[in-house]
Each structure stands twice: as C-alpha cells, then as structure tokens.
Amino acid sequence: MGNFFTSVWGFMQSDVFVGILGLLTIAAIVLVLFKSKMQPAFAFIVFPAILVIVLVLIGRIRPMPAPTDDDPDKMVGTFGVIGNMIKAGFNSTAPTAALFVFSVLYFGIMTDAGMFDVIISKLMKLVGDSVIGVCIVTAIIALVGHLDGGGASTFCIVIPAMLPVYKRMHMRPTTLLRIAVLAMGVLNLMPWAGPTMRAASVMGMEAGILWKTILPIQIFGIVLALVHAVLSGLLEKRRGAGLHGKLAEKEGEIDLKEALHEQDSDELKRPKLFVVNILLTLGIIAMLIFLDDLPSYVPFMIGCALALFINYGFNVKTHKKIINLHAGPALMMCSTLMGAAILMGVLTTSIGPNGAAISAKTMELKEGAIPSVVRCLAGIISSILPSFLGQHLPLIIGVLSVPLALAFDTDSYFYGMLPVMIGIGQAFGVNALPIAVAMVVCRNCATFISPMVPATLLGTGLAEVEIKDHIKASFLYVWGFSILCMLFAALWGIMPL
C-alpha cells in the first residue's frame, strides 16, 4: 500500500500531472466563458488561483534558495515565488492595458469631436450602400495597418475607424473582428513580426530567409483574406444588413439615455478642426509604425493630452465629462487584462533554481529549474503523437495549430513547443524547416482569436464584443483558413505531404 501511495505522490509531482492540470484549467476557463457563467477578468483570476493552490499542495511551488554574497542562507518563500510568477505575467500585459486605456480615450475624444463622422460619410460615398465594399475596405485597412507587425496598434487603427460604419450598416461587429484578424494573421508573417522572428531564432537562421520561404503562402493568404471579406459581405447582406436592408427596417426607438448622449455629442463636435484632428491621428499612427523603441501606449498618451486641449481648450469641466464618458469600457477591459496577467504568469512562467521567474522566451532551462505549466503541457502533446505519424509531423502540427493557439501564448508556443517538435521530427528524419513553417503559418492565422494573446482582449474590447462571441464567430473560419494555407504550402512543395 505504501508503494502505491508513493507512486501516486510521485506522479502528482511529475511534469505530466502538471501539464494535465494546466489543460484542465484552460478547459475550465473556456467552458465558463462560453457558458457566460463568469466575466473573463474573474475567470482569469479564479482558475489560475486554484491551480496555484494545487501546485503548492503537491510541492511544485515551494521555497527556493536564493543565496547572495551578503546572505548565503537567503531563501525565497512560497509567496515570493508566486509573486515572481505574477509579476512576470504583469510585465507581459501591463503595456497592453496602458495602450487600451489611452487608445480608448483618444478615439473617444475623436468620436466626440466628430472626426469619424466625416470619415464615415466619405467611406459611405466610396462604397455606397455596398455591404461587400465595407468588408473589403476593412480587410485592406487591416492588411495595411498591420505592416508594422503590432497587433494592438492595428486594432487601434482598424476598429475605431470601421465600427461606426458597421453599426450604421447594421453589420455585426464579430464580422468586423473576423475579417480583421484573418488579414492581420497573414501580415503577421512578415520577417519583423513576432512569430516569424521567434521561429527564426529557434532555427538559428535569419528571419528574412524564413520569410522568403513562406512568402508564396503569404501571397496566397492575402488573396484568401480578401475572398473571405467578400464572402462575409455576402453573408451579412443575406441576413439583411445594409443602409436600407431588412435590419434597417427593424431599427426601433432610441431610448432617453441614448438621445441625451446624442445631444451631448452634438455639443462636443468640432467639425472645423477635422483636418487638425486627422493630422494628429496620422502622427500617432506614424509614431506607432516608425518609432519601434517607443512603447506603443506613449503616442496615445501624448495624443490624448493634445486632443483635449486642441478641441476643448483649458475647460477642465469638459475634459472631465469626456473622460467619464469613456471610463466604463476602459475600466472593464483593464480589469480583463489585469486578470490575464495572472493567467499568463501562472501558466507560462518557469521557476529558476533561485526562485526567480523565467520567461517563456527562454528555450533551455537551467538545471534545477521547474518548467512552467505550459511547457509541461507541450511535453504531453509531443509524447502522445503516434510514431507512425512522425513522417507527417508538419501536417499534423498544421491541423492542430489553431486549437493549440487557445492554450498557448506566442512565446510558449514557439520557444517551448517548437524545439520539442523539431527534436521529434529529427527522430523520424523530418527536416526542421517544414515543421517551423507549419507552426508559423498555421498558428499565425489563429493568433488574434486566442485569449492567451493580450492584443486579442484589446481588439474585443474596442469592438465591444465578448471574447466568447469572437471565438465562436471566428474559430471555424480561422481553422479552415489555416488548413487551406497549409494545403497550398504542401502543393507548392514547401511542406511534405
């Protein structure tokens, strides 16, 4: 009996058990979000907290020695280790939270000042009452806007510009998000974009060389993204969208609160300052694209201050009124991103032999380090792949990439899982390049539907869409899109069949 309990206890302390716990945690979060049983912010806090308690009870998280010259017996306690993990999570999400607050405020000021009214009227003249035209314009803006490779900044460009148009045309914001994320996923293959750079660093090659290999797939993906935009327009039109569609006829009364807000908005409009506001907005976008060393939230912080004083002078009462108008959405989304920091910290942070947090970007852990929950999960996935499928490993990875995107953040996926998959492929005589191509191309398609990617939470917040609705509306489209890209790669000879 003693041997049995010893074996059970040993299993509970193993990487396999920790990986299973991680999978159950992610599944529980996805389930409560899809069932609308809990707000995302609280789901991202509660379930990782339960996981931490279990990890402490089984001794996975424990006091660690951290000797220094001054104190050779110094220890980092259990709460110190947990704190280091959570701090690591906040380091990854805090910039996105700051970006969200000031981007929401900035575009709120621009909306109140009436800048988007002029843009919308111009777009409406360009596309008329064409629902398909609106969808194509959305895809083009997303493609161009994502040239800098920044998901958060692209959402800040696309959604505020197009969401008012979608509302005016009675189109679903989930369609706007889906068109944007597919276009962004394709452009995310550029050599300066995160996934391609990560994969190239793991491969030990130049990102530009890897990009030249996948360039034909990217061109195919751009065409596919535009085709998807047309099909989305047809679907929206069929359900009655459009200026004079069936849904327009169902537009009912405006309640008193909306009417008062509309009246307030009219008082805040500054049509004579349209050119100045456009130049200010273009300046912010230029800073986002060209000033790589500057945190992305700084241009919006500067823009907010300038926008308030340009449009409303030194009227503190008006400034306060505008900030209060947009405080609700900013606070709600910030709470979600702060919750995501807990989730990211607990799932993706490894613990060093001195109790310090180790980022998911670290490919090889030092001896004595405790691998993260996600690393353990990656180990399980790699170990259960049947040996007879080894020769077709790139295709298997390609098919599984979109579902796996819901469980892995970008760093853990490329720095934690890619080296493991390359090692498995070598055992079956499969080159590393097609494995990397499969992971980069197919995972990229799903980058911005993953709740593990902070920019996804930013996009859903800006579009006023719940994360579960975004995943429901986009998952199958994204999965099909990635499989088509993979098949094209196989037919082109980039990946083996």
Secondary structure, DSSP 8 states (H G I E B T S, - for coil): -HHHHHHHHHHHTSHHHHHHHHHHHHHHHHHHHHTT-S-HHHHHHHHHHHHHHHHHHTTSS--EE---SS-TT-EE-HHHHHHHHHHHHHHHHHHHHHHHHHHHHHHHHHHHHTHHHHHHHHHHHHHTT-HHHHHHHHHHHHHHHGGG--HHHHHHHHHHHHHHHHHHTT--HHHHHHHHHHHHHHHTTSTTSHHHHHHHHHHTS-HHHHHHHHHHHHHHHHHHHHHHHHHHHHHHHHTT-STTSHHHHT-----HHHHHHHHHHHHH--GGGHHHHHHHHHHHHHHHHH-TTS-THHHHHHHHHHHHHHHHTT-HHHHHHHHHHHHHHHHHHHHHHHHHHHHHHHHH-EE-TTS-EE-TT-SS--TT-B--HHHHHHHHHHHHS-GGGGGGHHHHHHHHHHHHHTT--HHIIIIIIHHHHHHHHHHTT--HHHHHHHHHHHHHHTGGG-TTSHHHHHHHHHHT--HHHHHHHHHHHHHHHHHHHHHHHHHHTSS--
